[in-house]
């Protein structure tokens, strides 16, 4: 983890969450964090932020994207004249070596990803940024997930259920894909998309109550 807070800022009653993810919202509620959604305007291109640069490592990628999401959200907050409060943004990717597995574009892409993850151990990297008017705080959490060998029928049935779409690596560990997971090392909440230990520390440093 980097960007550990030293001097807390003035207390805030809530945080702005720059994410549509119901999983991240659920995780914040789990630790009692009050939040409001700060979602992008129609003319903002969220997907453009998630395009990997040539030769970019998985760690650099998630940190850059999380920072970009936070910066875009801070600009949105100022543009709309909303109440000033810490902005929370996050990004997650799945990786084997330097190869990243983002959100599948379609069923064939999801099938390819799950076949490549089958019987192997991969990393799940999640970067979290808490940005205020004064500073930006960053933490990155890396977990390891080992999949059992998946039969083609299992993969097809899982894809047919619709769960892989919108998920990095084409699976959701908190859903039906839990039966594929042989072992995890690290943060279960981080694998879901928001590591709660790191997030809580960043929010405390930013003055969130």
N, C-alpha and C positions, 0 to 999 in steps of 0.2 A: 504494500500500500504506500502511496506517496501523497503529498499534499496534506499531511496530518495537521489539523488546526492547532494553533497555539493560543491566540487571543480571541475569545468569543466576541461576537458582535452583539448589538442590541437585540433583545428578545423579539421574536416575531410570533404572531398567533397562528400562522398557517404558512404553508409553502405552496408555490406554484408548481404543478406537475406538468412538464412538457411531454406528455405521452398519452396515446390513446389506449395503451395496453391495459386490459382489465386485470391482468396478473399483477402488474406493478401497483395498480390501485388497491387491489386486495392485500398485497404485502404491506403497503403503507398503513392501511387500516389495522392490520394485524399488530403493529407496534404502536398504534394510537396516534399516528401523525395526521393532523388536520391538513387537508390540501384542497386546492381548487385547480381545475384543469385550465391550462393555457395552451390551447391547440392552434395549429397553423391556420392561416387564412387560405382561401381557395387558390390564390395566385402564388402561394409558396410551393416550391418543389421539394418535398421532403425526401423523395427517392434519390434526388441528385446528391444529397448529403451522404448517402450510403454507398456511393460508387468508390470502390477501392482504387488507390493509386498504384501504378506499376511498381512492383517490388516492395510494397508496403507490408510490414509484418502484421500478424493478427493483433498484437498488443498495441502497436502504433495506430492501427486502423480503428479499434474501438475507442481509444482515447481521443483521436481526432474527431470522430463522428459525434461522440458524446459532448465534446467541447463545442462543436459546430451547432448541435441542437440547442445547447444552453445559450450560446450567443444569439442564435435566431430567436429564442424565446424571450431573452432580455430585451432585444430590439422590439419585439412584438408588444411586450408589456409597456414599454415607453411610448410606442406608437399609439397604443389604445388608451393611454392615460390611466392604467390600472394601478391599484394599490401596490406600493413597493414591498416586496417580500422575497425571500430566497427562491430561486428557480432551481428545480431538480430535473436533470435530464440523464438519460442512461442509454447505453447501446450494448448489444450482446452479439457475439459471433461464436461459431463452432469451428474448430480447426484440427487438422491432422498435419503435423509439421507446419509448413508455411501455407498450406492450402486451406482456404476458408470456405465455409458452408453457410451461406446466408439464407434468406427466405426463398423457398422454391417458387419458381415462376409458374409452374403448372404440375400436373400429376407425374409426367415423365421426369421432370427435374427432381421432384420429391423422391421418386423411385430410385433414381441414380444416387442421390445423397444417402438414402437409407441402405442401399446395397453396399456403398463404400464404408459406412459406419458399422455395418454388420460384423460382429465378431472381433471388433477392434476397440482400442481405447482412444478417445479423443479429448481435447480440451474445450472447455466452455469459458470464454473470457467475457466479463462484463465490466465496463467502465461506468462510473457514476460521477457526475459533476454537480456540485451545488454552487451556484453563482449568485453573488449579491452585487450591489453597486460598488462595493469596496474591493472585492476580490473573488477569485474562482478557486474552488477546492476540488481536487480529483482523487479518486481511489479506484484501483483496478483489482478485481478478484478473479483468480484463475482456479477452476476446478477440473478434475479429470473424471470422465464417465466411461465405463466399460460396458459395451453392448454384448449381449449373447448373439449367437449366430441366428440370423433371421431367415425363415423360409420365405420363398417368393409369395406364397399365399398369405402369410402374415403381413408382409409389406403391402400387398394389394388391398387386403381388408382394412388395414390401418389408413391407407390413403383414401379409400372409399368413404370412410367415416368423416373425412374433411379436416381432421385435427392438424395435419402437417402444415397447412397453409398459414402464412403470416408468422411462422416460427423459424428462428435460426436453426439450421440443421434438419429442418423438416420434422421436428418432433417436440412434444411438450411433456416434460418429465412428470408433471403433476397430473397428467391425463392418462389415456390408455397406453401410452408408450412406456409407462412405468414398468410394464411387464417385460420390456426388452432390456432393462437395466440390470446388469449383474452386480455392479459395484460403482460407488461414487467416492471420490476423495475431494473434500472441499466444502463448499457452501451450497446447500440445496436451494436456498432462496436466490443465490447468485445464478444458479443454473436456470431458475425460473425467469430471471431477468432483472433482479434487484437485490444484491447482497445486503441483508438487513444490518449486520454488524457494522460494515463499512459505511452504509448510508446513515445510520444513527449517529456515528461519530462525526461525519461531515455536517449533518444538520445541527448537532450541538455546537460545533465550532462556528456555524453561521448564525447562531442565536435563535434557532427554532426551538420552541417549547414543546 
